[in-house]
Amino acid sequence: MDRRTMLSVIGASAVAACAMPRGGGDDDAELAAIAAEVGGRLGVHAFDTTTSAAIGIDAGSRYAMCSTFKAPLAAAILTQVDAGTLHLDQSVRFTRADLVPYAPVVEAALDRGELSVEALCKGAVEISDNVAANLLLALIGGPAGFTRFVRARGDAVTRLDRIEPELNLVRGGDVRDTTTPAAMVGLMGAVLTGKLLTPASRDRLIGWMVASPTGRERLRSGFPADWRAGDKTGTSGEGYFNDIAIMWPPDRAPILVACYLDAPGLDPEAANAAHAKVGALIARRFA
């Protein structure tokens, strides 16, 4: 284990230890009221890296990641870029046979048949391009490679078992392609605030999350306008409406949030409104 990997494990473990829920008694009453309004399962964990304060509800239960996995996937790629085993300008080839639903970035380059590693990462995180994510997964050994990456960073919970779009089909106690809100916050701490990535790679990943338009109606819509924020959403026709976010109050270290909503049949606008309420509550508590 090299020094950066060792430090990333220590950092992830420290964040996870502070952020891990101690039991059902830690479920926040205001978050429980939001869950009751939408009539589904709501899992939230928020961690203030300045004070180590944490709030949440159902933060130790498993939820389908959906596309929220794409942020740590990009981090896995960037660790290899930092190590010199991959390069941002390296070309990755693809054909029409690689297409799955929702691939605007890859489809736009289909005639060319290739995109750089950097373009694929940007497309996966900013736009949530599914083929971009699948092509990146292939570079690190598929879903098993992703799971090895998070295990090496101290996350014993998060797992990826399938590629897009099958990974979104999680029902009936299936643990495949799941995480917990607390585990995701620990992983985000390693990726976005720890020493896992070089400063340049960390800033690049954060920049993609900040630039992403997909979550502007979710957690970020509840954050104060003068707080910088970035996020990665995940949505499934199975009824999952997810968002993981990092936000910076003025002149302070960031707050990390993972919000997973499992509510089959819920109107997307109502799901977004629930996320906005969660975001506003967290901002108010940690202001």
Helices and strands as residue ranges (DSSP letters): H 3-19, G 24-26, H 29-38, E 41-48, E 54-57, E 63-64, G 66-69, H 70-83, E 91-93, G 96-98, H 104-108, E 114-116, H 117-122, I 123-127, H 130-139, H 142-152, G 166-168, E 178-179, H 181-188, I 189-193, H 199-211, H 219-222, E 228-236, E 240-248, E 255-262, H 268-286
